[in-house]
Amino acid sequence: MEQEGGVLKEGFLVKRGHIVHNWKVRWFVLRQNTLLYYKLAGGRKETSPKGQILLDGCTITCPCLEYEGRPLLIKLRTRTSTDYFLEACSREERDAWAFEITGAIHAGQPGKVQQLHIMKNSFQLPSHISLHDIIDKMHDSSCGIRPSPNMEQGSTYKKTFMGSSLVDWLISSHFAASRIEAVTLASMLMEENFLKPIGNRSMEAVRSGDLVAQFLDDSTALYIFTESCKKKTNSKEEFNYSTAELSGTVIKQGYLAKQGHKRKNWKVRRFVLRSDPAFLHYYNPSKEENRPVGGFSLRGSLVSALEDNGVPTGVKGNVQGNLFKVITKDDVHYYIQASSKAERVEWIEAIKRLT
């Protein structure tokens, strides 16, 4: 699944179906005028694309907040008003796709592309913004941000929102034109005591003392309305089941193909690598619930790359390559396929540091 000539970007995204609105993983290939998507069969990208999105005349919405359970969406609307919803595995990957797609849409307009690069790397704070107006709209039941229980280090915090979710909301509500601008606004809301950090991750950022770095554009940093703290001093609630293995710091995450243990079929999963304790979990990206469908401890595990020449022993299907294997201390073998040699190296090195 290495990049071919003329390819601007490629990789896994989760796409919403047109007729039946289910969500399926597809391999996307971005070219100058077209976004192609392919099925993955037997561990290999099919030769012919499943479909294509013509980018001429497209509009892009990112962040797209139309699906509450899917915060990492990109929405494309074609010239014929057909909507495509695409989900990435992380905020960084979503923004990278959005930037490249936007550049491809405006490929015939060099001035517009140059402007996009300037916008990506510059910051201008909008003038005459009322922080009270922002807070009022955040509380709006129809278009505001919805606090919900969020987990950090094995515990849930009621009526909170993630730092990255607030940044997305500020941009989609047109209070900010960039993520840098949104982070600055969020920091001002904290400084004026409209918002408070809650949990270790966000509290540690506040203790740094730097206003610019106090608010974290991060899905692991949690925040709460100040009045919620006043109404209830203890917003922390322990899970009623053990979550020790999910309490570690997220080191790396991304879409990888995994061979099943029983049927030996290949399915794309969202893998999340955590440290302290060291675990590798995988999730079904077609489902909205954020619960792993499997995982294992990395303590005592072995990880290694597999040769791309032929099909290694234990691997079924006409696989694409870029394979690696993890053997747990209980001698369970996991065969995993990355989208490129570089990505395989990154995953192997990250896992080795935790074994």
ZIDA-V216416 format. One record per pair of residues at least 24 apart in sequence whose ideal C-beta (glycine too) atoms are under 6 Angstrom apart, sorted by the first residue. I is the first residue (numbers start at 0). GAP is how many residues later the second one is. Records with the same first field share a line. If there is no record, write none. Layout:
I=GAP ; GAP
This chain:
0=319 ; 338
1=338
5=25
7=92 ; 96
8=91
10=328
11=243 ; 256
12=73
13=73 ; 271
14=71
15=69
22=263
23=262
24=243 ; 260
29=70 ; 74
31=72 ; 75
41=275 ; 276
42=214 ; 223 ; 274 ; 276 ; 294
43=274 ; 276
52=31
54=49 ; 50
57=47
59=41 ; 42
61=36
62=105 ; 109
64=107
68=219
70=94
73=24
88=164 ; 165 ; 166 ; 181
89=163
90=73
122=57
124=59
130=58 ; 61
133=41
134=59
144=24
149=72
151=47 ; 70
152=94
153=89 ; 93
154=81 ; 83
155=81
156=41 ; 42 ; 65 ; 78 ; 79
157=77
158=69
159=38 ; 62 ; 64
160=62
161=57
162=53 ; 54 ; 55 ; 58
163=53 ; 54 ; 55
166=50
178=38
182=32 ; 34
185=29
186=24 ; 27 ; 28
192=33
194=28
195=28 ; 30 ; 33
196=26
197=24 ; 26
244=34
247=26 ; 27 ; 28 ; 29
248=26
249=24
250=24 ; 99
251=98
255=80 ; 82
256=80
257=78
258=76
263=52
265=51
272=77
274=79
277=76
295=32
297=56 ; 57
299=29
300=25 ; 27 ; 54
301=25
302=45 ; 48 ; 49
323=24
